[in-house]
Amino acid sequence: MHLKNAGERARDYAAMYHWCFGSCGDRDKEKRPIMGAIAAKQADAIYLTDEENYTEDADTPVVAIYEGIQQAGGEQKTTEIADRREALSQAIAAARPGDTVLVTGFGPRSVPHHERPAYAME
């Protein structure tokens, strides 16, 4: 699971690290709570956001990830922001010199597949 590797490696290089991520819909359902637990154990601040939900309800991946965050005791350092651009903006704004902002997921596309209207991600 590359998310686990990314989280562990970011910890090695950052004074503090802010992790912004979500999970695509219609896939990786069994991994979602695991991803949340990894983030809770590794990150100093978590920005949980929507990704491409495809045909799945947009809240379903977020709820499953949050379950893993709760199980690992990371609720206090988690901020849920549905709008991915806003989540990225807040993570970047919170970072200080020496911090790392880790952004995982979404992939190389410039327009997400959402039930909501499409918007450009650049």
NUGUPA-891698 format. One record per residue (C-alpha): z, y, x; residue in three letters. Coordinates in Angstrom, 3 decimals. Each point is the difference from the previous one (the first is absolute). Example, Ala and Ser with C-alpha at 12.3 -4.5 7.8 and 13.67 -1.06 7.14 Angstrom:
2
ATOM         zz         yy         xx   resn
ATOM      7.800     -4.500     12.300    Ala
ATOM     -0.660      3.440      1.370    Ser
END
This chain:
122
ATOM         zz         yy         xx   resn
ATOM      0.000      0.000      0.000    Met
ATOM     -1.156      3.145      1.788    His
ATOM      2.381      2.219     -1.986    Leu
ATOM      2.942     -1.759      1.661    Lys
ATOM     -1.508      0.516      3.436    Asn
ATOM     -0.743      3.663     -0.689    Ala
ATOM      3.550      0.622     -1.155    Gly
ATOM      1.598     -1.685      2.960    Glu
ATOM     -2.261      1.717      2.518    Arg
ATOM      0.504      3.463     -1.475    Ala
ATOM      3.747     -0.410      0.485    Arg
ATOM     -0.591     -0.406      3.746    Asp
ATOM     -1.727      3.377      0.358    Tyr
ATOM      1.746      2.389     -2.348    Ala
ATOM      3.188      2.010      0.092    Ala
ATOM     -0.142     -0.331     -3.772    Met
ATOM     -2.762     -1.406     -2.087    Tyr
ATOM     -1.268      0.713     -3.453    His
ATOM     -2.014     -2.761     -1.643    Trp
ATOM     -2.456      0.795     -2.791    Cys
ATOM     -1.532     -2.989     -1.788    Phe
ATOM     -0.659     -1.908     -3.195    Gly
ATOM     -1.927     -3.125     -0.950    Ser
ATOM     -3.407     -0.569     -1.538    Cys
ATOM     -0.144     -1.446     -3.464    Gly
ATOM     -1.320     -3.470     -0.751    Asp
ATOM      1.004     -1.443      3.397    Arg
ATOM      2.914     -0.770      2.317    Asp
ATOM      2.424     -0.245     -2.922    Lys
ATOM      2.324     -2.404      1.813    Glu
ATOM      0.122      2.267      3.058    Lys
ATOM      1.117      3.155     -1.789    Arg
ATOM      3.777     -0.572      0.039    Pro
ATOM     -0.298     -1.179      3.612    Ile
ATOM     -1.802      3.230      0.921    Met
ATOM      2.767      2.008     -1.657    Gly
ATOM      2.714     -1.862      1.895    Ala
ATOM     -1.797      0.519      3.311    Ile
ATOM     -0.325      3.722     -0.666    Ala
ATOM      3.673      0.232     -0.965    Ala
ATOM      1.065     -1.690      3.229    Lys
ATOM     -2.354      1.868      2.327    Gln
ATOM     -0.663      3.516     -1.335    Ala
ATOM      2.333      2.980     -0.056    Asp
ATOM     -1.784      1.447     -3.038    Ala
ATOM     -2.297     -1.775     -2.460    Ile
ATOM     -2.629      1.705     -2.141    Tyr
ATOM     -1.042     -2.591     -2.573    Leu
ATOM     -3.291      0.883     -1.651    Thr
ATOM     -2.923     -1.283     -2.039    Asp
ATOM     -2.984     -1.540      1.662    Glu
ATOM     -3.038     -1.447     -1.677    Glu
ATOM      1.201     -1.752     -3.115    Asn
ATOM     -3.369     -1.388     -1.124    Tyr
ATOM      0.704     -1.760     -3.336    Thr
ATOM      3.777     -0.305      0.453    Glu
ATOM      2.414      2.518     -1.520    Asp
ATOM      0.621      2.648      2.678    Ala
ATOM      3.793     -0.364     -0.196    Asp
ATOM      0.070     -3.779      0.517    Thr
ATOM     -0.529     -0.048      3.799    Pro
ATOM      2.474      2.847      0.498    Val
ATOM      2.690     -1.745     -2.055    Val
ATOM     -0.432     -3.241      1.966    Ala
ATOM      0.198      1.808      3.359    Ile
ATOM      3.069      1.911     -1.172    Tyr
ATOM      1.735     -3.285     -0.857    Glu
ATOM     -0.281     -0.982      3.665    Gly
ATOM      1.251      3.426      1.071    Ile
ATOM      3.033     -0.406     -2.271    Gln
ATOM      0.741     -3.517      1.234    Gln
ATOM      0.034      1.323      3.571    Ala
ATOM      2.170      3.021     -0.892    Gly
ATOM     -2.641      2.691      0.536    Gly
ATOM      0.209      1.919     -3.278    Glu
ATOM      1.662      3.077      1.518    Gln
ATOM     -2.836      0.589      2.445    Lys
ATOM     -2.811     -0.623     -2.501    Thr
ATOM     -1.997      2.633     -1.844    Thr
ATOM     -2.483     -1.143     -2.640    Glu
ATOM     -3.021      2.284     -0.356    Ile
ATOM     -2.899     -1.358     -2.059    Ala
ATOM     -2.577      2.443      1.382    Asp
ATOM     -0.938     -1.317      3.441    Arg
ATOM     -1.116      3.388      1.324    Arg
ATOM      3.344      1.525     -1.012    Glu
ATOM      1.914     -2.898      1.571    Ala
ATOM     -1.890      0.486      3.261    Leu
ATOM      0.638      3.746     -0.108    Ser
ATOM      3.742     -0.493     -0.506    Gln
ATOM      0.251     -2.608      2.769    Ala
ATOM     -1.800      2.291      2.433    Ile
ATOM      2.076      3.024     -1.041    Ala
ATOM      3.237     -1.941      0.583    Ala
ATOM     -0.994     -1.082      3.522    Ala
ATOM      1.366      1.872      3.000    Arg
ATOM     -1.158     -0.005      3.640    Pro
ATOM      0.439     -3.519      1.378    Gly
ATOM     -0.238     -1.633     -3.436    Asp
ATOM     -2.781     -2.309     -1.104    Thr
ATOM     -1.639     -0.084     -3.419    Val
ATOM     -1.351     -3.487     -0.624    Leu
ATOM     -2.620     -0.206     -2.752    Val
ATOM     -1.047     -3.513     -0.922    Thr
ATOM     -2.307     -1.421     -2.616    Gly
ATOM     -2.950      1.416     -1.900    Phe
ATOM     -2.576     -0.811      2.669    Gly
ATOM     -3.122      1.832      1.098    Pro
ATOM     -1.285      1.106     -3.397    Arg
ATOM     -0.071      3.668     -0.918    Ser
ATOM      0.415     -0.459     -3.782    Val
ATOM      2.651     -2.326     -1.458    Pro
ATOM     -0.598     -2.400     -2.911    His
ATOM      2.511      1.181     -2.604    His
ATOM      0.426     -0.070     -3.719    Glu
ATOM      0.511      3.726      0.469    Arg
ATOM     -2.935      2.314      0.822    Pro
ATOM     -1.370     -0.535      3.507    Ala
ATOM      0.798      2.535      2.701    Tyr
ATOM     -1.100      0.331      3.599    Ala
ATOM      2.364     -1.151      2.760    Met
ATOM     -0.843      1.532      3.356    Glu
END
